[in-house]
């Protein structure tokens, strides 16, 4: 009898955990635009003809995580693309050597307050 009661408690605990996980998944899907009103579901169907990369970009765009580049960002990207591989490597190495004090993680934590 104790085993059955213990198993029931474990099952109830697992159901609670799954409900929480499901609610979180639905929240993320709603925020990404994949779970909402019927018109959003129609837009979801539009993703079916896209490549995996295109679908990922569209999902991130709908979630507000990404956006189209500004004119200034486009200009900088063109300049970067025009650099030789050696110039790009030197720029990347320079950025890697930069030390931020206090660390970036601490700055973010402070700003979030």
C-alpha positions in Angstrom: 0.0 0.0 0.0 2.8 2.4 0.8 4.4 1.8 -2.6 1.2 2.7 -4.4 0.8 5.9 -2.3 4.4 6.8 -3.0 4.0 6.1 -6.7 0.9 8.2 -6.7 2.7 11.1 -5.1 5.6 10.8 -7.6 3.1 10.8 -10.5 1.3 13.9 -9.1 4.7 15.6 -8.7 5.5 14.7 -12.3 2.2 16.0 -13.6 2.8 19.3 -11.8 6.3 19.6 -13.3 4.9 18.8 -16.8 2.1 21.4 -16.4 4.7 24.0 -15.5 6.9 23.0 -18.4 3.9 23.1 -20.8 2.8 26.5 -19.6 6.4 27.8 -20.1 6.5 26.3 -23.6 3.2 27.9 -24.5 4.4 31.3 -23.2 7.5 31.1 -25.4 5.4 30.0 -28.4 3.0 32.9 -27.8 5.8 35.4 -27.6 7.4 34.1 -30.7 4.1 34.4 -32.6 3.7 30.7 -33.2 0.7 30.3 -30.8 -1.9 33.0 -30.9 -5.0 34.0 -32.8 -6.1 32.3 -36.0 -4.4 34.9 -38.2 -1.1 34.1 -36.5 -1.7 30.4 -37.1 -2.1 31.2 -40.8 1.3 33.0 -40.7 2.7 29.9 -39.1 1.7 27.9 -42.2 3.7 30.3 -44.2 6.9 29.0 -42.6 6.4 25.5 -44.1 7.9 26.4 -47.4 11.0 27.9 -45.9 14.4 26.4 -45.2 15.3 25.7 -41.6 17.5 28.8 -41.4 14.8 31.0 -42.9 12.2 29.6 -40.4 14.5 30.3 -37.5 15.1 33.8 -38.7 11.4 34.4 -39.1 10.6 33.0 -35.7 13.2 35.2 -34.1 12.0 38.3 -36.0 8.4 37.6 -34.9 9.6 37.3 -31.3 11.3 40.7 -31.6 14.7 39.2 -31.0 16.0 40.2 -34.5 15.2 43.0 -37.0 16.3 44.2 -40.3 19.7 46.0 -40.3 19.7 49.8 -40.3 21.4 51.8 -43.2 24.3 52.4 -40.9 24.6 48.7 -40.0 24.5 47.8 -43.7 27.3 50.3 -44.4 29.5 48.8 -41.7 28.7 45.3 -42.9 29.8 46.2 -46.5 33.0 47.7 -45.0 33.7 44.5 -43.1 33.0 42.3 -46.1 35.5 44.4 -48.1 38.4 43.7 -45.6 40.9 40.9 -46.5 40.9 37.8 -44.4 44.1 39.0 -42.6 42.5 42.3 -41.7 39.4 40.6 -40.4 41.6 38.2 -38.3 43.6 41.1 -36.9 40.4 42.9 -35.9 39.0 39.9 -34.2 42.2 39.3 -32.3 42.2 42.9 -31.1 38.6 42.5 -29.9 39.5 39.3 -28.1 42.3 41.1 -26.2 40.0 43.8 -24.9 39.4 43.5 -21.1 36.4 45.2 -19.7 36.6 46.2 -16.0 34.2 45.6 -14.4 33.3 42.5 -16.4 30.4 42.8 -18.9 28.3 40.3 -16.8 28.6 42.5 -13.8 27.7 45.6 -15.8 24.6 43.8 -17.1 23.7 42.7 -13.6 24.1 46.2 -12.3 22.0 47.8 -15.1 19.2 45.3 -14.5 19.3 46.4 -10.9 
